[in-house]
Amino acid sequence: MRGPLGDGWMLPVGTVTRASRLLRPSSHPDRFLVAAAAAAVIHLPFSSSAPDTATASPPMGSSPEWPARRVRDTFISFFESKSHTRWPSSPVVPVDDPTLLFANAGMNQFKPVFLGTAAPDSPLGRLRRACNTQKCIRAGGKHNDLDDVGKDTYHHTFFEMLGNWSFGDYFKEEAIGWAWELLTQVYKLPTDRIYATYFGGDEKSGLAADNESRNIWLKYLPNEKVLPFGCKDNFWEMGDTGPCGPCTEIHFDRIGNRDAAALVNNDDPTCIEIWNLVFIQFNREADGTLRPLPAKHVDTGMGFERLTSILQNKMSNYDTDVFMPIFEAIHQLAGDGIHPYSGKVGPDDVGKVDMAYRVVADHIRTLSFAIADGSQPGNEGREYVLRRILRRAVHFGHQKLKAKQKFFSSLVNVFVQVMGDVFPELKDNEKKIKDIIRDEEESFENTLAKGQFNILLFAPTIIQVGGKGFEKFKKAADAVKENGGTVLSGQDAFVLWDTYGYPIDLTEVMAIDYGLTVDKDGFNASMEEARQKARNARNKAGGNSIAMDANATAQLRKQGLASTDDSPKFMWPKEHGSVVKAIYTGSEYISTASGDENFGLVLESTSFYAEQGGQIYDTGSIEGSFGTFNVNNVQVFAGYVLHIGSFAEGSNVLSVGDSVICKVDYDRRTLIAPNHTCTHMLNFALREVLGDHVDQKGSIVLPEKLRFDFSHGKPVQPEDLRKIESIVNQQIKDEMDVYALEIKLEDAKRINGLRAVFGEIYPDPVRVVSVGRKVEDLLANPESKEWLSISTELCGGTHISNTRDAKAFALLSEEGIAKGVRRITAVTAGCASQAMELASSISSDIDEAYQLEGAILEKKIASIKSRLDAAAIPAARKADLRGKISKLEDQLRKAKKKMGEQNIQKAVKAAMDAAEAALSEKKPFCVTHVDVGLDTTAVREAVMKVMDQKGLPIMLFSTDETANKAVIYAGVPPNAPNGFKVLDWLTPSIAPLKGRGGGGKNGVAQGQGSDASQLKEAMELANNIATLKLS
């Protein structure tokens, strides 16, 4: 099963709900307008006093005292004072997770910690307390629809989520206490406006109330302000299985001086949730039961924009200094007569001018961050959503704000000035962001100028989008509309998610473009059915599905078992002795194993490579006095390497503590290693040829091939592919040594020209792999420009020791897989040599074909083209060979043209001679044979000439003896006697040829025969019919 966080991973409803609630105080705009209007009239500062004290100074200060930057910095500094590590925001474009549209919560990047899969020696594995502000994008979905942004004053597509985390460290007492301290003592929010919710239990699910949280809150708040709620609001789950737990929410009453308890969780914009504290203390098992986690975690999220609006005493996030500088810049670009932003909504917003301000300001934020983090507008997936956002902003700017062309891209500089110090990636990519937005903006503006607005704004993918997923969506959507429906079924939405990786948010956005909605209840029902099937499958776990969850790894850690020492994997080829430390069935640890079921082994040390970093796992066997355990998969969980497989026939009982020998299939690894090293050399070559903008976007290293994804905005031309391939092959010919050394991450990052995957979290210390120079040399002078001319990467994979071991490199294909992302597939060693030999063989075939002509040449070209299309040969060479075939086709075309001209001359002469002979003999018709094969053009031309110049009925036959086929044309002038009709003549005449005929317009008909051996009989019949009719 697939989910937004990868295979077997479901984005928690709680996470989405938290993010949407922190953005969405109300689902009823009219209700908001009333409340906002009331607040605008009263204009209460933060005070518990009655409305008549509105002139009193707010105790917590006004906007200048709490600018947005101070709000953010105060949060981070507060938790740093509580021994939290300041952790960078993850990119809004998830790394290696195509099914999650965008990062939408701070917890996304901490998934390995919650699942217990983070290696203990990695930065994540060592993390105990963390805090940050996470960049989040929510564009689509039921509660935070893109199309609602601008209509009200609280929807956003981009927002920041302030968060603090505890990973097996502090828990509820500290989390709640520190939240209270920060809000009331640091931000100085009035305590009488704060309400807290807690999980009140669920009898149906067998979940007890979280009275621990309730009792902690009662230390700070009176009983009537500590409110219980059910699973929907106050129980968070990561997915159908995995970590979960109750949460407590902090709500704030914007108005004050009232009892707002009934408004909590009631979609009222004047009483809003500002902070959600999740206590991850259970694990949802495959059978649906809850088991306490060995390490309990805290995961909190607070809406930055919302907190800022409260501290600046604003009723809207848009009225804060987070947005006002952008509004001012928009006003400068707006047309004459457009007023500055005034915060109006609904009927008060005449001409929807303020709505346009909000749309443009929000959307420039979203696009700038998305592009800075590696995405861009396009036709599929998240790129589709970004294009839709951009076009919406440009439309509103032109239609409502009367902005000039290219206004939208002009806002990038202002936005970078506002946010660039907080998020340096904006400054680093400012030109890229502006260029991409400008190009998209210009393209859309040109389309608008042609009057195609409705098509491209509301359905930007319908015109060009490809892929089986979109085809499936379009087919389902068209079926709904054809039947007069308006709702796309939940089952169709589930198939799009399960089969094609379309998150439900994306399906909903696309459905809107089609004028449809999505049956979310049906989708959830299909999802639950699939979950149940997955649970059943896990209960019958096979080898490849055995995985260690947080409880499994914690149990080993509790027993004092150290992480697996897998350093021997780098010392090959040789066998390695070790000891069995644990035997895992997928659900429990056992002390002995026997039988033919799959299970996993954890060893003290291992020479097997566990799948990671794009490199496939090793296979082989583990042997001992018990017999042989065949290893068919190797994975790593929180530092423990799990060897998954089953006993070979004849094996006996294996026990924990047994001594074993690791026997890796080094023949297989010998195929993998050169492929991995060549990905490094390919990465280097790409930058050398295409430029420094090239960044790795993913890779896979298999025994049979390597695949490398990289950022580049257009197809790579064959000549550049040839250069790239040549650089890699030259490095192989140069027989360069490949060096590797484990060093501090900080030292590695100083090496000039070091390559790493953007967004990836690397261990510390980290392994550096360098081609051609010792890592020690690089460290001695890390800033040297000399290192720009070699391949140096952070990598934990297995490599060849010298580039000569790769033998050869063949770049087989280059293709686009997403907007701005290209993919290269290549092979090395024997596979590369075979590819080159195959290319030479095809080239020889083409050369030989130049000696052929006519139909034989035509068949040979078709055969070569078919072979070439299917051939796994170097891409540049394939382009060359296609060029040679094209020349061959030109030669054939010229020959066919010349032959056609000759045939026409030949057929016309023969027909005219026969017609003249018939006239001299006083015959009223002509039937004859011309020798031009199956050239219908020549035969028809001859018939037309005789009709035009001689006015004589004529029937011409031409045959191909080799194919045993015939073509026949007949013509009868309109003034022929006795009502003589051409089809009455042609149809019976060609019967002996097993022929079929047709036509008759303008007195001309044609036919084809499949038995040319009966030509004489057919011509005699034609003569007899014409003689009878025309006598």
Secondary structure, 3 states (H helix, E strand, C coil): CEECCEECCCCCHHHHHHHHHHHCCCCCHHHHHHHHHHHHHHCCCCCCCCHHHCCCCCCCCCHHHCCHHHHHHHHHHHHHCCCCEECCCCCCCCCCCCCCCCCCCHHHHHHHHHHCCCCCCCHHHHCCEEEEEEEEECCCCCCCCHHHCCCCCCCCCEEEEEEEEEECCCCHHHHHHHHHHHHHHHCCCCHHHEEEEEECCECCCCECCCHHHHHHHCCCCCHHHEEEECHHHHEEECCCCEEEEEEEEEEEECCCCCCCHHHCCCCCCCEEEEEEEEEEEEEECCCCCEEEEEEEEEEEEEEHHHHHHHHCCCCCHHHCCCCHHHHHHHHHHCCCCCCCCCCCCHHHCHHHHHHHHHHHHHHHHHHHHHHHCCCCCCCCHHHHHHHHHHHHHHHHHHHHHCCCCCHHHHHHHHHHHHHCCCCHHHHHCHHHHHHHHHHHHHHHHHHHHCCCHHHHHHCCCCCCCCCHHHHHHHHHHHHHHHCCCCEECHHHHHHHHHHHCCCHHHHHHHHHHCCCEECHHHHHHHHHHHHHHHHHHHHCCCHHHCCCCHHHHHHHHHCCCCCCECHHHHCCCCCEEEEEEEEECCCCEECEECCCCCEEEEECECCCCCCECCECCCCEEEEECCEEEEEEEEEEECCEEEEEEEECCCCCCEECCCEEEEEECHHHHHHHHHHHHHHHHHHHHHHHHHCCCCCEEEEEECCCCEEEEEECCCCCCHHHHHHHHHHHHHHHHCCCEEEEEEECHHHHHCCCCCECCCCCCCCCCEEEEEECCCHHHHHHCCCCHHHHHCEEEECCCCCCCEHHHHCCEEEEEEEEEECCEEEEEEEEHHHHHHHHHHHHHHHHHHHHHCCCCHHHHHHHHHHHHHHHHHCCCCHHHHHHHHHHHHHHHHHHHHHHHHHHHHHHHHHHHHHHHHHHHHHHCCCCCEEEECCCCCCHHHHHHHHHHHHHHHCCCEEEEEEECCCCEEEEEEECCCCCHHHCCHHHHHHHHCHHHCEEEEECHHHEEEEEECCHHHHHHHHHHHHHHHHHHHC
